[in-house]
Amino acid sequence: MSRLVLLATLTVALTGCAGQTVRTAPPSDAAVSAPSDLAAPTQATPAPSAPAASTPAPAVAAAPITATPPVSEQQAPAAASDVAADAAEADYEAIYGGTHAISAAGTSTAQIDDPWEPMNRRIHAFNLVVDRAVMHPLARAYVTVIPEPIRIGIGNFFDNLGAPLAAANLLLQGRPGAAVETLGRFMVNTTIGVGGLFDPATKQLKMHRHSADLGRTLARWGWQRSRYLELPLFGPSTVRDGLGRAGDFTLSPLNHIERDRVRVSLQALQAVDLRASLLSLDALRQSAPDDYVLTRDAWLARRQYLIDSDRKDRDEGSQALPPYLLEPSPTQP
């Protein structure tokens, strides 16, 4: 008798459990029929037993979301990419000359005359060793220790010191107006600018800066194409520009300083200041697959742009790097 009672009790219990499973199934149907219930996680998750019925619910609810995105949100990435592309094109043209990097014969600067590449690569490797061991550490220390206003003054001083030689080359190129303006800048910056440490000719008088050297003068006279030649310690050049650099170096005012200690100290300071202005390019060079090709092509393209500017009597601006490539101040975050 007791076994019959126990069996009846188990039957009632099992019937109650079966009834509970039937009552828990409807919430999944409610989640499908009522899209607002998607916001309630306690009702959307208890439907593992009906995957086919639960999957259409996000599609029904997501349709109003994906069908009505603001047009501005769709156009924002495209607008940002267009701005970035324009900035990149402007940067490329500022460094390499862009579409202006065409020689007088109409040939592109991509036609590089480098028959001495094996020798140039060995010299380039030597220059890299010297740069990494000496010049780069000195430039980093220079930027870290010397405040930016002082570094700007030092750069202005050496730039102003080369103005008379630039004016002479401008005259040899047949550009008397630019030569007179360059001499005027030299007089203003030497007197009012305290020996060239300041640049009132540009900031206050809005006088243009014209750069020129003997290599560009030789190109103006007809020596358009020249073989690429990397010089030990001096870096990228050509046969024409190497001869021009030798002439400019001989006529440089620094070489006419009689005291050897002062002359060598100023020349060393000028070299370190120039290397410091190129620190921002180190990351680009390190990521390049071939540093020799990058250095050669970039230098030749920029050089051709300056030569074409001389030929067209165009104000080419400064040979220095554009502001976006300059090394930031160490005090900036």
N, C-alpha and C positions, 0 to 999 in steps of 0.2 A: 504493500500500500504506500509506503514511504517512497518507494522508487517511482510510482506513478505520479505522486505529488511533485517530486523533484523534476521529473521529465516534463510535467506541465509547466513548471516554473521556468525551465530553460527555453521551452517553446515560446512563452510570452516574451522573455527577454530578447530572444533572437528576432521575433516579430517587431519589437520596438526599435531595435538597431536598424532593421531594414527600413522601417518608416523614417528614420532620421536621414538616411542617405538620400531618400527621395525628396525630402524637404530642403536639403542643401543645394540641390542642382539648380533651382530657378534663379539664384543671383547671377549666374553666368548669362542667362537669357536676358535678364534685366540690364546687364552691362551692355549687351549688344543693342537693345531697343532704346536705351536712354544714353546718348552720348555724354550727357553731363556727369554721369557716374564715373567717367574716366579719371576725373580729378580725385576720386576716393580710392586710395590704394588698397583698402581692406576689401573692396568689392571687385576690383579688377583682377587681383591675384588669385583668388580661390577658384579658378576655372581651369585647372590642369587637365580635367577629363574631357574637355571639348575644345581642342586646339583649332579645329576647322571653323568653329563658330566664333572663337574669340579673336582670331586674326583679322577678320574684316572690320572689326570695330575701330582699330587705329586708322584704317584707310578711310572710313567714313568720317571720323573726327578730324583726321589730318587734312582732308580735302579743303575745308575753309581756310586752314592755316597756310598751306602752300599755294593756294590759288589767289591769295590777296597780299603778296609781299609788296611793300612800297617800291615804286620805281626808282626812287633815290638810292635805296639800299642796293638795288641791282647795278646801278650805274656808278656807285661809289668805288668799287674795286677797279673798274675800267678807267675811271677818272684818275685814280691814284697811279695806276700803271702808266697812263699817258704822261702824267707829270714826271714820273721817274724816268721815262724814256726821253722826254725833252731835256731833263737835267743831264742825263748821261750823254746825249748828243752834244749839248753845250760844253760839257766837261771835255769830251773827246776833241772837239774843235779847239778849245782853249789850249790843250796840251799839244796836240799833233797837227793842228791846222785844219782838220776836217776836209772839206771839199777844196780848200785852197791849197792843199799840199800837192800842187802840180807844178812841174818845172816849166821853164820857158819853151822847151820843145814839145810840151803837151804830154809828156810821159809821167806816169804816176811814180811816186816815191817807193812803191812796192818793188820796182826794179832796182834791187840793191846790188851795187858793185862791190863784192867782197871776195876777190880771188885769193886773198891771203887769210882766209878763215882759220886754217889750222894754226898758223902763227898767232893770229889775233886771239884765238881761244886760250892759248897758253899764257899770253900776256894778261888776258882777262882773269884767268885763274890766279895769277900772281897778284893782280890788283885786288881781288877779293880777299886774299890772305892778308894783305897789308891793311885793307879797310877793316876787316873783322878784328885784327889784332891791335890796331892803332887808332885809325880815324873814327870808327864807330864808337868805341868807348870814350874818346875825347869829346865827340859831339854830344853824347848822352850826358856826360858830366857838365859840359858847357851849358846845355839847356836846363839842367837841374840846378846848377849853382847860380848862373847869371840870370837876373830878372829879365822878363820880356822887354820892358821899355829900354833897358840898356842894350839888349841884343838888337833891337830895332835901330837904335842910334849907331851901333857899330856897323850894321848893314848899310845905313845911310851914308856913313863916312866913307866906306870903300866904294860905294856906288858913285858918290860925288867925286872921289879921287880919280876915277876913270873917265869923267866927263870930258876933259880936254882931248884925250885920245879918241873918244867916240866922236867928238866934233870934227877932228881932223879926218877921220874915216868918212864921215858924212859929206865933207867937202870933196873928198876923192870920189865919192859915189855920185857927185853932181846934185847934191841936195843941200843947197846953201841955206834955205829957210830953216830946215831942221838943225843944221849946224849952228846957226845964230841962236836959235831957241835953246839948244843944249848949252852953249856958252853962257847965255843969260841965266839958265838954271844954276850953272856952276857958280856964277858970281853971287847970286842971291843966297844960295845955300851955304856958300863959304863965309859970307859976311853975316847976314841975318840968322842963318842956321847954325852959327857957332862952329865953323869949320866943317860943316856938312853933317853934324850929328842930328840935325833936324831938317825937315823938308818943307819949308814954307813956300817954295816955288810951286809945289804940287797942291798943297792944302789951301793956301791963301791966294796965290796968283793963278792957279789952275793952268800951269804950264805943262805941256806934254813932255813925257820922257821918251827920248829916242836912243835906242841902243845900236851900236855898230862896232864892228871889229874888222881887222885886216882880212880875215878869211871871207867874210861877207863882201868886202870890197873887191877881192879877187873874183868872186862869183859875179859881182855886178859888171866887172870888166869882161866877162865872157867865159871864165872857167866854171862852167855849170856843173859838170859831172866830175867826180873824183873818187878814187878808191877809198873804201873804208879802212881805217887804220886805228887800232887801239894802242894808245901810248902808255908806257909804264908810268904809274903813279898819277898820270893826268887823265886817263880814262878814254872814252870814245872820241874819235876825231876822224878826219880824212887827211889825205896827203895835202890838199889845198889848205884846210883849216889848221893842220899842224904847222905848215909854214907861216900861216897868218898868226898863229899863237906865238910862234917864236919871235915874230916881229913886234907884236903887241907887248910881249914880255920884256923885250929889250927897251922899248920906249915907255914902259910903265914908270910912273913917278916913284914908285917904291924902290926901283932899282937904282935910283939916283940919290938915295939916302946914303951918306958917307959912313955913318956909324953902322958897323956890321950887326951889332947886337940889336939895335932898333929896327934895322931893315928885316932881319930874319924873324924877329918877334912879330912884326906887323904882317909879314907874309904867312907865318904860321897861323896867326889869328884869323886872317882872311880865309885860309883853307878850312879851318875848323868851323868858322861861321857858315861857309858855303855847304860843308857837309851836314851841319845841323839843319839847314833849310831843306835837306833831302831826306830827313829821318822818316817822314810820313810815307815815303815810298818803299820802305824796307819790307813792310808786310806784303805789298804787291810783288816785290821781287822774290820773296821767299816762297810765295805760292805759285810762281811761274814755273812751268815745266822746264824751261831753258832760259836761265838768266842772261846768258850771252845774247840770244836772239831778242829778248825783250829789251835789253839795254841798247843794242844796236839799232833796232827798228824804231824805237821811240825817239832816240837821239837824232837819227837821220830825218825822221818825219818832222820833228820840231825844227830842226835846222833848215830844212827845205822851206818850211812855212816862213821863217824869218827872211830867208833869201828872196822868196817871192814877194814878201812885203816890201823889201828894199826896191825890187824891180818895179813894183806898182806904185812906189812913193806913198805907201800906206802906213799909217801910224800903227806899228806893230805892238806897241806897249812894252812892258818890261819882260826881260828874259827870265825873271824869277817865276817860281811856281805860283799858280793861282791860289787864292786864299783858302779854298776848300781842301787843298793838298798840303798846306803849311802845317808844321808841327804845332799842336795846341800848347798854350801856356801851361807850365807845370802846376800853377796855382788853380787851374780850372778843375772842377770835379770830373 
